[in-house]
Every structure is written in structure tokens, then in C-alpha cells.
């Protein structure tokens, strides 16, 4: 499979998420405040990037995140909406590099880059099983 035939720079995906209590730094243990936790913001960024790839891959393939470089710029309170957008910057076997950004209802709250690698699902799980059998 040639990923450069399936993906190109400029492809985008976007989604909105309501910040719930379980997304807070207090609940995740990444901080002590009831605001959107950085790991959850990154989760939203990875999710939309994965979705963009998944929409265009044959069923025997998936993607895994291999690199995240993100800055959390501003706090977002519980019950507010966060909009997250990814855009493909580069397609280079076996990976895809994204620009990722997030905004709440007031301002930009996050920005950075994320890289995902295309994997063949059966081969990937063969490696996982081999590690499980090591004792």
C-alpha cells in the first residue's frame, strides 16, 4: 500500500468536544484544578488525527501515534466547548505529520504537531502477542 496515494498535505478533520468533569486535570491527576487537562486536549488532537486516517485506510490497516509536540496555551473551564482541528503537513512512508490546534469559545488553547504511523493490524498484534509471551 502506498500512503501517498491515499493522503496528501492539506487534508483536514475537525470536531468539537464538551469539556466534562472527567476531562479535568483534577480528575486525571495531572493537576489540581477543574479545567481541561493537557492529556485530554492531546487525546482530542490524536483522536481527530486518527479518524482522518481511518476514514481513508483499507480495513487491514490502522494508525498509531508515535510523536506529540504540543503546547497548552490557555485554560478551559468545565462545560465549555473545545474545537480541535488537524491538518496533514507531510506524508512520508510510513508516517503522516499533522498540525494540531484547539480553541475554546474564547481563544486558542493549544497548538503543535503530531505524527502517526500506518500499521498493518495483524502484524502489529503479532508483535504485541510476542511480548505477552515473554516471561
Residue, then its C-alpha position, 0 to 999 in steps of 0.5 A: x500500500x502506498x500512503x501517498x496515494x491515499x493522503x496528501x498535505x492539506x487534508x483536514x478533520x475537525x470536531x468539537x468536544x464538551x469539556x466534562x468533569x472527567x476531562x479535568x486535570x483534577x480528575x486525571x491527576x495531572x493537576x489540581x484544578x477543574x479545567x481541561x487537562x493537557x492529556x485530554x486536549x492531546x487525546x482530542x488532537x490524536x483522536x481527530x488525527x486518527x479518524x482522518x486516517x481511518x476514514x481513508x485506510x483499507x480495513x487491514x490497516x490502522x494508525x498509531x501515534x508515535x510523536x506529540x509536540x504540543x503546547x497548552x496555551x490557555x485554560x478551559x473551564x468545565x462545560x465549555x466547548x473545545x474545537x480541535x482541528x488537524x491538518x496533514x503537513x507531510x506524508x512520508x512512508x510510513x508516517x503522516x505529520x499533522x498540525x494540531x490546534x484547539x480553541x475554546x469559545x474564547x481563544x486558542x488553547x493549544x497548538x503543535x504537531x503530531x505524527x502517526x504511523x500506518x500499521x498493518x493490524x495483524x502484524x502489529x498484534x503479532x508483535x504485541x502477542x510476542x511480548x505477552x509471551x515473554x516471561 
